Amino acid sequence: MANQYLSNFQIIGSSIKNLKIKNDFVSLGDGASYKRKIDISHSVPTIELIDDEKTLSGILLLNIKVSVTSNKKKYSVDMCIEGCFNAPAEIGEEAFRNMVRVNGITSLYSIARGFIQSTTSQTLVSGSVLLPMFNVAAYSEDLDSQKADS
């Protein structure tokens, strides 16, 4: 891949800060009717200049709560994943904050999606919890409109 296609916005790393699983199921079969619910929220607790003020660095916390229920049985996952992101300072803090919100959430959600599917598959005889695809652009637009309404 040529360097001209690399983004200035990069993920430095991620870590699972919190993971809680509650499971009443033995397996999650494909044919059963399950009620699924997902709740996603995020925060950006830190944005700072580093490297002699040449680089913006930010921390993103993505909280994901998902549940699968059938009759009185419930499988729930509560997870917080943290990511660190960097970009050149010349893009400005507002643009960087928007990149963290859209690109950062997209990156962490993708990591969390694979992690949750893998982990839940190991807690069941068969099946797993697969997070649905998430429209981060629409989520971001909703946050902007809520902010404008305030």
PAKOLKOL-782107 format. One line per 8 residues: number of its first residue (from 1); for each residue x, y, z of C-alpha. Coordinates in Angstrom, 1 decimal. Example, Ala and Ser with C-alpha at 12.3 -4.5 7.8 and 13.67 -1.06 7.14 Angstrom:
BEGIN
1) 12.3 -4.5 7.8 | 13.7 -1.1 7.1
//
This chain:
BEGIN
1) 0.0 0.0 0.0 | 1.3 3.4 -0.9 | 1.8 6.0 1.9 | -0.4 8.4 0.0 | -3.5 6.4 1.2 | -2.6 6.4 4.9 | -4.7 8.5 7.1 | -3.2 11.2 9.3
9) -5.6 9.9 12.0 | -4.2 6.7 13.6 | -5.2 4.3 16.4 | -2.3 3.9 18.8 | -3.9 1.1 20.8 | -6.9 -0.2 22.6 | -7.7 -2.0 25.8 | -10.8 -3.6 27.4
17) -11.4 -1.5 30.6 | -14.5 -3.5 31.8 | -16.2 -6.7 30.7 | -19.2 -8.3 32.5 | -21.0 -11.3 31.1 | -24.2 -12.8 32.6 | -25.5 -16.0 30.9 | -28.6 -18.1 31.5
25) -28.3 -20.0 28.2 | -26.6 -23.2 27.3 | -26.7 -22.4 23.6 | -28.0 -19.7 21.3 | -29.5 -21.5 18.3 | -30.2 -19.9 14.9 | -33.9 -21.0 14.8 | -35.1 -19.6 18.1
33) -36.7 -16.2 18.5 | -34.7 -13.9 20.7 | -35.2 -10.4 21.6 | -32.0 -8.4 21.2 | -31.2 -5.0 22.6 | -28.1 -2.8 22.3 | -27.1 0.4 23.9 | -24.0 2.4 22.9
41) -22.5 5.5 24.5 | -19.1 7.1 24.4 | -17.0 9.8 26.0 | -13.7 11.6 25.1 | -12.2 12.3 28.5 | -8.8 13.6 27.2 | -7.5 15.5 24.2 | -4.0 16.9 24.5
49) -1.0 18.1 22.6 | 2.1 15.9 22.7 | 5.4 15.7 20.9 | 6.3 19.4 21.4 | 2.7 20.3 20.4 | 3.1 18.7 17.0 | 0.5 15.9 17.7 | -3.0 15.8 19.0
57) -3.7 12.7 21.2 | -7.1 11.7 22.4 | -8.7 9.0 24.6 | -12.1 7.5 23.6 | -14.2 5.3 25.9 | -16.8 3.3 24.1 | -19.5 1.6 26.3 | -21.5 -1.2 24.8
65) -24.4 -3.0 26.5 | -26.1 -5.8 24.7 | -28.7 -8.3 25.8 | -30.3 -11.4 24.3 | -33.5 -12.6 25.9 | -35.9 -15.5 25.4 | -38.7 -16.3 27.9 | -37.0 -15.8 31.3
73) -33.4 -16.5 30.1 | -31.0 -13.6 29.5 | -27.5 -13.3 28.1 | -26.0 -9.8 28.7 | -22.6 -8.3 27.9 | -21.5 -5.0 29.4 | -18.2 -3.8 28.0 | -16.1 -0.6 28.0
81) -13.3 -0.4 25.5 | -10.7 2.4 25.5 | -8.7 3.6 22.5 | -5.9 6.1 22.0 | -5.8 8.1 18.8 | -3.3 10.5 17.3 | -3.2 13.0 14.4 | -1.1 16.0 13.4
89) -1.9 19.1 15.5 | -2.4 21.2 12.3 | -5.8 19.6 11.8 | -7.1 21.5 14.8 | -8.8 20.2 18.0 | -12.4 20.5 16.7 | -11.6 18.4 13.5 | -9.7 15.9 15.7
97) -12.6 15.6 18.1 | -14.9 14.8 15.2 | -12.5 12.3 13.9 | -12.3 10.6 17.3 | -16.1 10.5 17.4 | -16.6 9.0 14.0 | -13.4 7.1 13.0 | -12.5 6.3 16.6
105) -15.9 4.8 17.4 | -15.9 2.9 14.2 | -12.5 1.4 15.0 | -13.3 0.5 18.6 | -16.8 -0.9 17.7 | -15.2 -3.2 15.1 | -12.7 -4.4 17.7 | -15.4 -4.9 20.3
113) -17.7 -6.7 17.8 | -15.0 -9.4 17.1 | -14.0 -9.6 20.7 | -17.6 -10.1 21.9 | -18.4 -12.7 19.3 | -15.3 -14.7 20.1 | -15.7 -14.5 23.9 | -19.4 -15.3 23.9
121) -18.8 -18.3 21.6 | -16.6 -19.7 24.3 | -19.3 -19.4 27.0 | -21.9 -21.4 25.1 | -22.1 -24.9 23.8 | -23.1 -23.4 20.4 | -23.8 -20.0 19.1 | -22.5 -16.5 20.0
129) -23.6 -12.9 20.4 | -22.9 -11.0 17.2 | -23.3 -7.2 17.5 | -25.2 -5.7 14.6 | -23.5 -3.3 12.2 | -23.6 0.3 13.6 | -24.1 3.5 11.6 | -21.6 5.7 13.3
137) -22.3 8.6 10.9 | -26.0 8.7 11.8 | -25.1 8.4 15.5 | -22.8 11.4 15.2 | -25.4 13.4 13.3 | -27.9 12.7 16.1 | -25.4 13.9 18.7 | -24.9 17.1 16.7
145) -28.6 17.7 16.4 | -29.1 17.1 20.2 | -26.3 19.5 20.9 | -27.9 22.1 18.6 | -31.2 21.7 20.4 | -29.7 22.3 23.8
//
